[in-house]
Amino acid sequence: MSCGNECPAQALTKPALSEREAAELVDRVFGLKVSWIRSLPSYDDQNFHVRVSAEGADEFVLKITNSEDSQNPELIEAQTQAMMVLSAEGFPSATPYLTKDGNKMSLESGGTRPGSKKHIVRLLTYLPGTPVAKITTNAQILYEIGRLAASVDKVLSEKFQHPSVKSLHRGQFIWNLANVPLLDQYIYALGQNKYRGVVEQVIEQFKGKVIPKLSSFRACINHGDLNDHNILVDSTSVSLENPQYIVSGILDFSDMSYGYYVFEVAIAIMYMMIESPDPLSVGGHVLAGFESVLPLTTEERGALFLLVSGRFAQSLVIAAHTALLYPENKEYLTITAKTGWKHLMTMFEMGQEAVEKMWFETAQAYAHHAPA
């Protein structure tokens, strides 16, 4: 769910290639003949699932980056290198198929129409699996997702040493959790929505209670978008009553930036709440998995409620704003809002103390009986 540092203040030009144009692009840039192609949903980039006639891996995702982010090739390089680092460390992350010139990406025109803008294109290995959004989550997979969130950030912070890493200092990047206060300039998109007051309350509390504590949090590189559509899983059991899952894919590194470990667990909790039949209980299971790798400090735990609330606010406000820019893509852009408003309201009605008590007690129970 990325966009450039100035997003969403300006309308980005999302790529708009036809399937035929995309297939021709794969042939011309990567030297592969496409036998089958279909469009995949996306926020502001354009993605295609393609099959080709080639030896070895024959399924790929053609990723065409929006014209704004395409002006920052170093950032795209960092995202691609991070995926390669994680793959080398055993994570289910895509890797790039090289262009005919031996490069990981190429800057190409976005179609044959006059005035078409330039877009960075990459061909990434296709990862099989089912998005978390399409399963009924249980404690086991929520715990695993918490472990994943901590492990990804830990590896990126310890092993990622490519020169492009400096591009992840993204200052005003709207999706970085530290930038919740920037939502002030986009909140008009909610109109006189009856929930607007809660979002304004989140922003003000964030300014007063989280921002002053950032220096006490442990810094790292965040994936930044471990949502229910960006994590793929495979079932490892035949039991319909108690299915077990493993993570089979990590998608979409376009929101990577320098941040803090506690940001990643807050983001994961928020997105796992979206599809859960028991959303308020989610946090404890995700937190337990995260802390099995990286226990949070007292200061980090104390900010968790407002960080989760802050991510809800980011998602809801930015989606409302971007839907005004791209009304034709409104259904996809507002997918989180369908249940997001309800969950944010429920959190605030229950109150920080009660929600934290539930999360922390659930996480503590794992200390005595951690899953195998």
Buried (B, 14 or more C-beta within 10 A) or exposed (E): BBBBBEBBBEEBBBBEBEBEBBBBBBBEBBBBEBEEBEBBEBBBBBBBBBBBEBEEEBEBBBBBBBBBBBBBBEBBBBBBBBBBBBBEBEBBBBBBBBBEEEEBBBBBBBBEEEEBBEBBBBBBBBBEBBBBBEBEBBBBBBBBBBBBBBBBBBBBBEEBEBEBBEBBEBEEBBBBBBBBBBBEEBBEBBEEBEBBEBBBEBBEBBEEBBBEBBEEBBEBBBBBBBBBBBBBBBBEEEEEEEBBBBBBBBBBBBBBBBBBBBBBBBBBBBBBBBBBEEBBBBBBBBBBBBBBBBBBBEBBBBBBBBBBBBBBBBBBBBBBBBBBBBEEBBEBBBBBBEBBBBBBBEBBEEEBEEBBEBBBEBBEEBEEEEBE
